[in-house]
Amino acid sequence: MVVKALDFHLPDELNASHPPEKRGLRRDHVRMMVLNRTTGEIQHDRFDHLLDYLQPGDLVILNNSRTIPAVLHGKWSRQLEQMAAQVEVRLARRRNEDTWDALIIAGPVQIGDTLHFSADLSAAIIEQREHSPLTTLRFSKKESELFQAIYSLGEPIRYEYIQEPWELDSYQTVFGSHPGSVEMPSAGRAFSWELLFSLKQKGVEIEFIQLHTGLSYLLDDNYEQSPEDNEEEYHISEVTMQRILQAKASGNKVIAVGTTVVRALESAALTNTLSGVTNLYINRHYPLQLVDGMITGLHEPKASHLEMLSAFVSEDHLQAAYAEAIKSRYLWHEFGDMNLLI
C-alpha cells in the first residue's frame, strides 16, 4: 500500500544548486536541524556538532557506495536503417556484469537497436518494460572494463535545480569506496574525516554497509515510480550486523546515515539476508526493527523518502519540522543542509 507523502511548497531559492565548498563552507559546516522523535522538539545547529547528540557506544552506520558518472552520451542506430540520432542514457540500476536498466532520452527505441558511446563501447537494447520508461541494455564490455569506460565517458546525473556541471568529486562522500550508485548517497556527504575521527574519539562506533542507489526520477510525470519498483542491491557484513545487535542489546542507539542505510538494515532484519536486492517500502505503518535514529537531507514535496521519515516521527511533528526548515531558510537536496532524527 502506497501512502501519500507530505506535500508542501518549497521556494526555488531553497534548492541548493552549489556544493557547500563552492559556497565557502566546509562540507561538515552545513546546518543541521535536530528533531526529537518523541516530543517533536526542534533544535538548530551545525553538522560538525553531531557528536553533542550521540553517546559513547552509539553506532553510526554509513553507506560506502561510490557514485558513478551515470549519464552517457552517444548515437543510436537501427539495423538496416540509415540513422545515427543523438541519445542520452541515464543508467538506472545494474543487473549483472554487463547488463543495466537505463532511461534512454530519445525515441522511440526498440529491441535490437544499438547505442554507440565510443569506438570501443556500445550497448544493445535487449528488453523494454511494460508500464515503465526503463529499458535494459547489454554492454560490449563487462565488470571492471565496463566501469572504466563509464568513468572515462560519463558525467554525474544532475537535476534541474543544478545548473552547472560540477565535477564527479562533488558527488562523492569522503569514504565512498565501492562504485555502483547512480545518484549520490547524499546523507553521508556532510561527513569529513575530522568529524568521523571526533566521533571515534568520543567512543561512538562507526560501521559501513553498501547499497547502490538507483535512479530516483524517470523524467516522466505520467509515471510515478513507487519504492517497490525501485530495486537496489545491498550488502552488510556479518561483523557489522553483530555490532548492530550488540549495540541494541546494550541499550545504545543505532543511527542510520541516509534512507539507503535504513532500507538495507531493515531489509536484512525482515528477510534475515545480509546481501541481496531490496524493494522494501518503509512508511508510517512500518515497525522499524534495527534503526533508532536517522541522519538525512531535506526531501522534496511528496517524495517517498518523506514516508520513510514518518516511520520515525509522527506526521504532525514532521510537518511542523519542515515548516520550520522553510521558515529558517534551510537548503534542500544533495548539496543542502542536514536533518537529525533522534
Secondary structure, 3 states (H helix, E strand, C coil): CCCCCCCCCCCHHHECCCCHHHHCCCHHHCEEEEECCCCCCEEEEEHHHHHHHCCCCCEEEEECEEECCCEEEEEEECCCCCCCEEEEEEEEEECCCCEEEEEEECCCCCCCCEEEEECCEEEEEEEECCCCCEEEEEECCCHHHHHHHHHHHCECCCCCCCCCCCCHHHHCCCCCCEEEECCCCHHHCCCCHHHHHHHHHHCCEEEEEEEECCCCCCCCCCCCCCHHHCCEEEECCHHHHHHHHHHHHCCCCEEEECHHHHHHHHHHHHHCCCEEEECCCCCCCCCCCCCCEEEECCCCCCCHHHHHHCCCCCHHHHHHHHHHHHHCCCCECCCCCEEEEC
